[in-house]
Amino acid sequence: MRTKKKLIPGILLSIFFINAAAQEADRNALATYQQAAATLTVLKNEAALLPLQGMDTLRIAFLGFGLRPNSELETTLKQYTTVEKLQLPLSGSLADAESWVADQSARYDLFIAGIQDWGAQIVPDYLYAHFYLQTLLEQAPVLAIVLGGDRALVHLPDLAKAKALVVAPVPHRWSESLAAQVVFGGASARGRLSKDLSSDFRMGAGQDVAGGLRLGYAPPQLVGFHTEKLHEGIRTIVEEGLAAGAYPGAQVLVAKDGQIVYHQTFGHHTYEQEHPVQPDDIYDFASVTKIAASLPAVMRLYGEGKLDIDKTLGDYYPPFKNSNKADLSFRRMLTHTAQLMAWIPFWRATLKGNARYPWDKGWDAWRNNDGHYKWRTFAADSSARYPISVTENLFLHRRYKQQMLRAIKKSPLNAKPGYVYSDLHFYLYPEIVLRLTGQDFESYLKNTFYRRLGAHTLTFNAWRRYPLSRMVPTERDTFFRGALLHGRVHDEGAGMLSGISGHAGLFGTAVDLAKLMQMYLNGGTYGGERFLSAEVLQEFTDRPYVAEGIHRGIGFDKPFLTYDENSSTVARAASPESFGHSGYTGVFTWVDPQYNLLYIFFCNRVYPTRDNRLLITMRLRPRVQQAIYDALAAAK
């Protein structure tokens, strides 16, 4: 007892000093951020170039002059859109520089030059680099960003020729981050020069550039979080999941008031621990596809008067006119109250000995895969008849899609009304979008939403566009495809539709998904553009059938009407106005308008098998979400 009496005050004293040190670090981080923000100065902005617009068409190149590798400036720029980093030739004359700049100008619309200020010695790496910078400023559209000081404005007078010029004089990562943010409207700039630097740059020079157009980056305490509780609360729960084997790796993103204040990664792509999780890793969204692909299309068409959600499937999809689904309204289908079956395991109908439809002989009569497929279903090699690549060694017949749509058409309705989560009508939205717009589903989404948001990684069939090292694998499929699913959609039905469906198949990064979710949170605007009307978003995120005890919005998931800790997928603190969706592979996204809060949790819990349900049984995603709310409450 005597030992305990002496030990406890010592422990408390240690905790006191640890907490005091953490609080001091938080204050210092906030002070540095605020200093960097106050001194960020835009000296030129021809034709209101900043903030940049046209994310769907603008081709941007980045060059670093004297910057360290993977600088905060470069990293942050790439969070907003596709930015190609160029490497200068290893040597050259002025004539070589002119030729190189002419070649590059044919490929890019804008060059962003990041210049580390080294006083009189501007670019310490190679003297010839001056030739390239000078030629760029004379012959190409350049946005110049000077970091860590202002002497470059004296020693490089050609900087006055830049189309836009930003100075971030504080030598800190927040200064670099804010310089990149102001380029895209994630932060504002109101700084002024405190002294004369040259005849072009006099004391008091500077232009205001507005922020708040796109997501920014800031310390958590700037938007009301208790930083230590936010970091420790999330870390403790995510690492508990790692230790239990709920997933091999994960990442969490938190944004509030339009500022990303937390984005951390944990663990690895697989339990073999060969590839650590990275912030720009690409994940299979699974059913988050419903609110990130089908729903934005439906809401846009509804707002344009091209699709009335109170009309029926038969009105917009003639092949179903003479079916038991002809009179189902889109409002009912999107709230999962249209008596549709939950799902159909289409791949099982391709096996010899199995019925075409599971309801013909009963679900239990369907056998598993023994590698013997019916005629005109699968082949081991691609051909004109078998063009659909399900894996590298499995190709589907070109007409089998019609069999799948016919199965949906013939499927019986549930005997009783009420809530049953169903995938079936989401299979049809690519067909409906094509009929209403004349564009295929993926092209419509990319042209209307993703590219304009700067969310270029949102895509179907990620394996066609990105290296495997950037993609997090999902399941080792032993019962159908006989392969590790890596960059190919996890969902079997979507895989049989060339990887493109309305219920599953979308891939992307956490930051790019955050842009879409922030657009929802903003009431339909992002980057100075309106994508959806506020009225449409309000209607779709309300609960139309509360009187029937249905908690769902129109397409969006919502908190239960009565909170149940054992079954709820969201935190107790989530407001009734909040909405989002989960995905079978382990992804989750949620926004809360009451708190102006955005939360994304990514993991690949199905690796190597979907039988691992620890993510759900340990309630890791709602617990992390609750820790976020707790960190807000602790700061008050």
RAHU-V793168 format. One record per residue. N is the residue number from 1. RES is the residue in one letter. SS is DSSP state (2 for helix, 1 for strand, 0 for the rest). Layout:
n->N res->RES ss->SS
n->N res->RES ss->SS
This chain:
n->1 res->M ss->0
n->2 res->R ss->2
n->3 res->T ss->2
n->4 res->K ss->2
n->5 res->K ss->2
n->6 res->K ss->2
n->7 res->L ss->2
n->8 res->I ss->2
n->9 res->P ss->2
n->10 res->G ss->2
n->11 res->I ss->2
n->12 res->L ss->2
n->13 res->L ss->2
n->14 res->S ss->2
n->15 res->I ss->2
n->16 res->F ss->2
n->17 res->F ss->2
n->18 res->I ss->2
n->19 res->N ss->2
n->20 res->A ss->2
n->21 res->A ss->2
n->22 res->A ss->2
n->23 res->Q ss->2
n->24 res->E ss->2
n->25 res->A ss->2
n->26 res->D ss->2
n->27 res->R ss->2
n->28 res->N ss->2
n->29 res->A ss->2
n->30 res->L ss->2
n->31 res->A ss->2
n->32 res->T ss->2
n->33 res->Y ss->2
n->34 res->Q ss->2
n->35 res->Q ss->2
n->36 res->A ss->2
n->37 res->A ss->2
n->38 res->A ss->2
n->39 res->T ss->2
n->40 res->L ss->0
n->41 res->T ss->1
n->42 res->V ss->1
n->43 res->L ss->1
n->44 res->K ss->1
n->45 res->N ss->1
n->46 res->E ss->2
n->47 res->A ss->2
n->48 res->A ss->2
n->49 res->L ss->0
n->50 res->L ss->0
n->51 res->P ss->0
n->52 res->L ss->0
n->53 res->Q ss->0
n->54 res->G ss->0
n->55 res->M ss->0
n->56 res->D ss->0
n->57 res->T ss->0
n->58 res->L ss->0
n->59 res->R ss->0
n->60 res->I ss->1
n->61 res->A ss->1
n->62 res->F ss->1
n->63 res->L ss->1
n->64 res->G ss->1
n->65 res->F ss->1
n->66 res->G ss->0
n->67 res->L ss->0
n->68 res->R ss->0
n->69 res->P ss->0
n->70 res->N ss->0
n->71 res->S ss->0
n->72 res->E ss->2
n->73 res->L ss->2
n->74 res->E ss->2
n->75 res->T ss->2
n->76 res->T ss->2
n->77 res->L ss->2
n->78 res->K ss->0
n->79 res->Q ss->0
n->80 res->Y ss->0
n->81 res->T ss->0
n->82 res->T ss->0
n->83 res->V ss->1
n->84 res->E ss->1
n->85 res->K ss->1
n->86 res->L ss->0
n->87 res->Q ss->0
n->88 res->L ss->0
n->89 res->P ss->0
n->90 res->L ss->0
n->91 res->S ss->0
n->92 res->G ss->0
n->93 res->S ss->0
n->94 res->L ss->2
n->95 res->A ss->2
n->96 res->D ss->2
n->97 res->A ss->2
n->98 res->E ss->2
n->99 res->S ss->2
n->100 res->W ss->2
n->101 res->V ss->2
n->102 res->A ss->2
n->103 res->D ss->2
n->104 res->Q ss->2
n->105 res->S ss->2
n->106 res->A ss->0
n->107 res->R ss->0
n->108 res->Y ss->0
n->109 res->D ss->0
n->110 res->L ss->1
n->111 res->F ss->1
n->112 res->I ss->1
n->113 res->A ss->1
n->114 res->G ss->1
n->115 res->I ss->1
n->116 res->Q ss->1
n->117 res->D ss->0
n->118 res->W ss->0
n->119 res->G ss->0
n->120 res->A ss->0
n->121 res->Q ss->0
n->122 res->I ss->0
n->123 res->V ss->0
n->124 res->P ss->0
n->125 res->D ss->0
n->126 res->Y ss->0
n->127 res->L ss->0
n->128 res->Y ss->0
n->129 res->A ss->2
n->130 res->H ss->2
n->131 res->F ss->2
n->132 res->Y ss->2
n->133 res->L ss->2
n->134 res->Q ss->2
n->135 res->T ss->2
n->136 res->L ss->2
n->137 res->L ss->2
n->138 res->E ss->2
n->139 res->Q ss->2
n->140 res->A ss->0
n->141 res->P ss->0
n->142 res->V ss->1
n->143 res->L ss->1
n->144 res->A ss->1
n->145 res->I ss->1
n->146 res->V ss->1
n->147 res->L ss->1
n->148 res->G ss->0
n->149 res->G ss->0
n->150 res->D ss->0
n->151 res->R ss->0
n->152 res->A ss->2
n->153 res->L ss->2
n->154 res->V ss->2
n->155 res->H ss->2
n->156 res->L ss->0
n->157 res->P ss->2
n->158 res->D ss->2
n->159 res->L ss->2
n->160 res->A ss->2
n->161 res->K ss->2
n->162 res->A ss->0
n->163 res->K ss->0
n->164 res->A ss->1
n->165 res->L ss->1
n->166 res->V ss->1
n->167 res->V ss->1
n->168 res->A ss->1
n->169 res->P ss->0
n->170 res->V ss->0
n->171 res->P ss->0
n->172 res->H ss->0
n->173 res->R ss->2
n->174 res->W ss->2
n->175 res->S ss->2
n->176 res->E ss->2
n->177 res->S ss->2
n->178 res->L ss->2
n->179 res->A ss->2
n->180 res->A ss->2
n->181 res->Q ss->2
n->182 res->V ss->2
n->183 res->V ss->2
n->184 res->F ss->2
n->185 res->G ss->0
n->186 res->G ss->0
n->187 res->A ss->0
n->188 res->S ss->0
n->189 res->A ss->1
n->190 res->R ss->0
n->191 res->G ss->0
n->192 res->R ss->0
n->193 res->L ss->0
n->194 res->S ss->0
n->195 res->K ss->0
n->196 res->D ss->0
n->197 res->L ss->0
n->198 res->S ss->0
n->199 res->S ss->0
n->200 res->D ss->0
n->201 res->F ss->0
n->202 res->R ss->0
n->203 res->M ss->0
n->204 res->G ss->0
n->205 res->A ss->0
n->206 res->G ss->0
n->207 res->Q ss->1
n->208 res->D ss->0
n->209 res->V ss->1
n->210 res->A ss->0
n->211 res->G ss->0
n->212 res->G ss->0
n->213 res->L ss->0
n->214 res->R ss->0
n->215 res->L ss->0
n->216 res->G ss->1
n->217 res->Y ss->1
n->218 res->A ss->0
n->219 res->P ss->0
n->220 res->P ss->2
n->221 res->Q ss->2
n->222 res->L ss->2
n->223 res->V ss->2
n->224 res->G ss->0
n->225 res->F ss->0
n->226 res->H ss->0
n->227 res->T ss->2
n->228 res->E ss->2
n->229 res->K ss->2
n->230 res->L ss->2
n->231 res->H ss->2
n->232 res->E ss->2
n->233 res->G ss->2
n->234 res->I ss->2
n->235 res->R ss->2
n->236 res->T ss->2
n->237 res->I ss->2
n->238 res->V ss->2
n->239 res->E ss->2
n->240 res->E ss->2
n->241 res->G ss->2
n->242 res->L ss->2
n->243 res->A ss->2
n->244 res->A ss->2
n->245 res->G ss->0
n->246 res->A ss->0
n->247 res->Y ss->0
n->248 res->P ss->0
n->249 res->G ss->1
n->250 res->A ss->1
n->251 res->Q ss->1
n->252 res->V ss->1
n->253 res->L ss->1
n->254 res->V ss->1
n->255 res->A ss->1
n->256 res->K ss->1
n->257 res->D ss->0
n->258 res->G ss->0
n->259 res->Q ss->1
n->260 res->I ss->1
n->261 res->V ss->1
n->262 res->Y ss->1
n->263 res->H ss->1
n->264 res->Q ss->1
n->265 res->T ss->1
n->266 res->F ss->1
n->267 res->G ss->1
n->268 res->H ss->1
n->269 res->H ss->0
n->270 res->T ss->0
n->271 res->Y ss->0
n->272 res->E ss->0
n->273 res->Q ss->0
n->274 res->E ss->0
n->275 res->H ss->0
n->276 res->P ss->1
n->277 res->V ss->0
n->278 res->Q ss->0
n->279 res->P ss->0
n->280 res->D ss->0
n->281 res->D ss->0
n->282 res->I ss->1
n->283 res->Y ss->1
n->284 res->D ss->1
n->285 res->F ss->0
n->286 res->A ss->2
n->287 res->S ss->2
n->288 res->V ss->2
n->289 res->T ss->2
n->290 res->K ss->2
n->291 res->I ss->2
n->292 res->A ss->2
n->293 res->A ss->2
n->294 res->S ss->2
n->295 res->L ss->2
n->296 res->P ss->2
n->297 res->A ss->2
n->298 res->V ss->2
n->299 res->M ss->2
n->300 res->R ss->2
n->301 res->L ss->2
n->302 res->Y ss->2
n->303 res->G ss->2
n->304 res->E ss->0
n->305 res->G ss->0
n->306 res->K ss->0
n->307 res->L ss->0
n->308 res->D ss->0
n->309 res->I ss->0
n->310 res->D ss->0
n->311 res->K ss->0
n->312 res->T ss->1
n->313 res->L ss->2
n->314 res->G ss->2
n->315 res->D ss->2
n->316 res->Y ss->2
n->317 res->Y ss->0
n->318 res->P ss->2
n->319 res->P ss->2
n->320 res->F ss->2
n->321 res->K ss->0
n->322 res->N ss->0
n->323 res->S ss->0
n->324 res->N ss->0
n->325 res->K ss->0
n->326 res->A ss->0
n->327 res->D ss->0
n->328 res->L ss->0
n->329 res->S ss->1
n->330 res->F ss->2
n->331 res->R ss->2
n->332 res->R ss->2
n->333 res->M ss->2
n->334 res->L ss->2
n->335 res->T ss->0
n->336 res->H ss->0
n->337 res->T ss->0
n->338 res->A ss->0
n->339 res->Q ss->0
n->340 res->L ss->0
n->341 res->M ss->0
n->342 res->A ss->0
n->343 res->W ss->0
n->344 res->I ss->0
n->345 res->P ss->0
n->346 res->F ss->2
n->347 res->W ss->2
n->348 res->R ss->2
n->349 res->A ss->2
n->350 res->T ss->2
n->351 res->L ss->1
n->352 res->K ss->0
n->353 res->G ss->0
n->354 res->N ss->0
n->355 res->A ss->0
n->356 res->R ss->0
n->357 res->Y ss->0
n->358 res->P ss->2
n->359 res->W ss->2
n->360 res->D ss->2
n->361 res->K ss->2
n->362 res->G ss->0
n->363 res->W ss->2
n->364 res->D ss->2
n->365 res->A ss->2
n->366 res->W ss->0
n->367 res->R ss->0
n->368 res->N ss->0
n->369 res->N ss->0
n->370 res->D ss->0
n->371 res->G ss->0
n->372 res->H ss->0
n->373 res->Y ss->1
n->374 res->K ss->0
n->375 res->W ss->0
n->376 res->R ss->0
n->377 res->T ss->0
n->378 res->F ss->1
n->379 res->A ss->1
n->380 res->A ss->0
n->381 res->D ss->0
n->382 res->S ss->0
n->383 res->S ss->0
n->384 res->A ss->0
n->385 res->R ss->0
n->386 res->Y ss->0
n->387 res->P ss->0
n->388 res->I ss->1
n->389 res->S ss->1
n->390 res->V ss->1
n->391 res->T ss->1
n->392 res->E ss->0
n->393 res->N ss->0
n->394 res->L ss->1
n->395 res->F ss->1
n->396 res->L ss->1
n->397 res->H ss->0
n->398 res->R ss->0
n->399 res->R ss->0
n->400 res->Y ss->2
n->401 res->K ss->2
n->402 res->Q ss->2
n->403 res->Q ss->2
n->404 res->M ss->2
n->405 res->L ss->2
n->406 res->R ss->2
n->407 res->A ss->2
n->408 res->I ss->2
n->409 res->K ss->2
n->410 res->K ss->2
n->411 res->S ss->0
n->412 res->P ss->0
n->413 res->L ss->0
n->414 res->N ss->0
n->415 res->A ss->0
n->416 res->K ss->0
n->417 res->P ss->0
n->418 res->G ss->0
n->419 res->Y ss->0
n->420 res->V ss->0
n->421 res->Y ss->0
n->422 res->S ss->0
n->423 res->D ss->0
n->424 res->L ss->2
n->425 res->H ss->2
n->426 res->F ss->2
n->427 res->Y ss->2
n->428 res->L ss->2
n->429 res->Y ss->2
n->430 res->P ss->2
n->431 res->E ss->2
n->432 res->I ss->2
n->433 res->V ss->2
n->434 res->L ss->2
n->435 res->R ss->2
n->436 res->L ss->2
n->437 res->T ss->2
n->438 res->G ss->0
n->439 res->Q ss->0
n->440 res->D ss->0
n->441 res->F ss->2
n->442 res->E ss->2
n->443 res->S ss->2
n->444 res->Y ss->2
n->445 res->L ss->2
n->446 res->K ss->2
n->447 res->N ss->2
n->448 res->T ss->2
n->449 res->F ss->2
n->450 res->Y ss->2
n->451 res->R ss->2
n->452 res->R ss->2
n->453 res->L ss->2
n->454 res->G ss->0
n->455 res->A ss->0
n->456 res->H ss->0
n->457 res->T ss->0
n->458 res->L ss->0
n->459 res->T ss->1
n->460 res->F ss->1
n->461 res->N ss->0
n->462 res->A ss->2
n->463 res->W ss->2
n->464 res->R ss->2
n->465 res->R ss->0
n->466 res->Y ss->0
n->467 res->P ss->0
n->468 res->L ss->2
n->469 res->S ss->2
n->470 res->R ss->2
n->471 res->M ss->1
n->472 res->V ss->0
n->473 res->P ss->0
n->474 res->T ss->0
n->475 res->E ss->0
n->476 res->R ss->1
n->477 res->D ss->1
n->478 res->T ss->0
n->479 res->F ss->0
n->480 res->F ss->0
n->481 res->R ss->0
n->482 res->G ss->0
n->483 res->A ss->1
n->484 res->L ss->1
n->485 res->L ss->0
n->486 res->H ss->0
n->487 res->G ss->0
n->488 res->R ss->0
n->489 res->V ss->0
n->490 res->H ss->0
n->491 res->D ss->0
n->492 res->E ss->2
n->493 res->G ss->2
n->494 res->A ss->2
n->495 res->G ss->2
n->496 res->M ss->0
n->497 res->L ss->0
n->498 res->S ss->0
n->499 res->G ss->0
n->500 res->I ss->0
n->501 res->S ss->0
n->502 res->G ss->0
n->503 res->H ss->0
n->504 res->A ss->0
n->505 res->G ss->0
n->506 res->L ss->1
n->507 res->F ss->1
n->508 res->G ss->1
n->509 res->T ss->0
n->510 res->A ss->2
n->511 res->V ss->2
n->512 res->D ss->2
n->513 res->L ss->2
n->514 res->A ss->2
n->515 res->K ss->2
n->516 res->L ss->2
n->517 res->M ss->2
n->518 res->Q ss->2
n->519 res->M ss->2
n->520 res->Y ss->2
n->521 res->L ss->2
n->522 res->N ss->0
n->523 res->G ss->0
n->524 res->G ss->0
n->525 res->T ss->1
n->526 res->Y ss->1
n->527 res->G ss->0
n->528 res->G ss->0
n->529 res->E ss->1
n->530 res->R ss->1
n->531 res->F ss->0
n->532 res->L ss->0
n->533 res->S ss->0
n->534 res->A ss->2
n->535 res->E ss->2
n->536 res->V ss->2
n->537 res->L ss->2
n->538 res->Q ss->2
n->539 res->E ss->2
n->540 res->F ss->2
n->541 res->T ss->2
n->542 res->D ss->0
n->543 res->R ss->0
n->544 res->P ss->0
n->545 res->Y ss->0
n->546 res->V ss->2
n->547 res->A ss->2
n->548 res->E ss->2
n->549 res->G ss->0
n->550 res->I ss->0
n->551 res->H ss->0
n->552 res->R ss->0
n->553 res->G ss->0
n->554 res->I ss->0
n->555 res->G ss->0
n->556 res->F ss->0
n->557 res->D ss->1
n->558 res->K ss->0
n->559 res->P ss->0
n->560 res->F ss->0
n->561 res->L ss->0
n->562 res->T ss->0
n->563 res->Y ss->0
n->564 res->D ss->0
n->565 res->E ss->0
n->566 res->N ss->0
n->567 res->S ss->0
n->568 res->S ss->0
n->569 res->T ss->0
n->570 res->V ss->0
n->571 res->A ss->0
n->572 res->R ss->0
n->573 res->A ss->0
n->574 res->A ss->0
n->575 res->S ss->0
n->576 res->P ss->0
n->577 res->E ss->0
n->578 res->S ss->0
n->579 res->F ss->1
n->580 res->G ss->1
n->581 res->H ss->1
n->582 res->S ss->1
n->583 res->G ss->0
n->584 res->Y ss->0
n->585 res->T ss->0
n->586 res->G ss->0
n->587 res->V ss->0
n->588 res->F ss->1
n->589 res->T ss->1
n->590 res->W ss->1
n->591 res->V ss->1
n->592 res->D ss->1
n->593 res->P ss->0
n->594 res->Q ss->0
n->595 res->Y ss->0
n->596 res->N ss->0
n->597 res->L ss->1
n->598 res->L ss->1
n->599 res->Y ss->1
n->600 res->I ss->1
n->601 res->F ss->1
n->602 res->F ss->1
n->603 res->C ss->1
n->604 res->N ss->0
n->605 res->R ss->0
n->606 res->V ss->0
n->607 res->Y ss->0
n->608 res->P ss->0
n->609 res->T ss->0
n->610 res->R ss->0
n->611 res->D ss->0
n->612 res->N ss->0
n->613 res->R ss->0
n->614 res->L ss->2
n->615 res->L ss->2
n->616 res->I ss->2
n->617 res->T ss->2
n->618 res->M ss->0
n->619 res->R ss->0
n->620 res->L ss->2
n->621 res->R ss->2
n->622 res->P ss->2
n->623 res->R ss->2
n->624 res->V ss->2
n->625 res->Q ss->2
n->626 res->Q ss->2
n->627 res->A ss->2
n->628 res->I ss->2
n->629 res->Y ss->2
n->630 res->D ss->2
n->631 res->A ss->2
n->632 res->L ss->2
n->633 res->A ss->2
n->634 res->A ss->2
n->635 res->A ss->0
n->636 res->K ss->0
